[in-house]
Amino acid sequence: MRIPTTALIVLEFRLWWKKRLHHYLPNMKIATRVLIMFCVAVGIIFMSVYQPEHFFGMEYEVRVINGFSNNSSLPLVIWCISQQDGDMGGRALQEGDDFGWRLKTNIWGNSHYLCTLKWDAKRRSFDAFKVPRDSQRCAPLKKCSWLVKEDGFYFSSDEVNWKKDFSWY
């Protein structure tokens, strides 16, 4: 049986690192170790006090609203998934109905919620929430709302001022 080259490289690196680590740690003076631990502790305290949203995550409210003017016979079907919450399930939204949830961003800043919407023959997937795009535009209310209409998808952070973000196709 042949071991893959990448596995050998990783194994070799781990052995080299372990050897280096065991060489340096016993030779470090106690004062140096205490200083390193102190710096790490101060860094963690600084992040948690002065930038808690990055350390503990920011909380947002996301809402998708059926804004069709006359679709009482055909509901807007929505299905959402995320890396954090997994499959959030599907809903059939009648005129004026909404599907909403609260989320907390993760420490890595890569929270992502993807929804697929279907109405009649139209189908579209879109990012209902994505940290790089939405962390600023959903502020200061921490609210991200989507109004889905016949001609496209509208975004608002206050549910008063709507701006068309993209079309169905």
Disulfide bonds with the S-S distance in Angstrom:
Cys80-Cys115 1.98
Cys138-Cys144 1.75
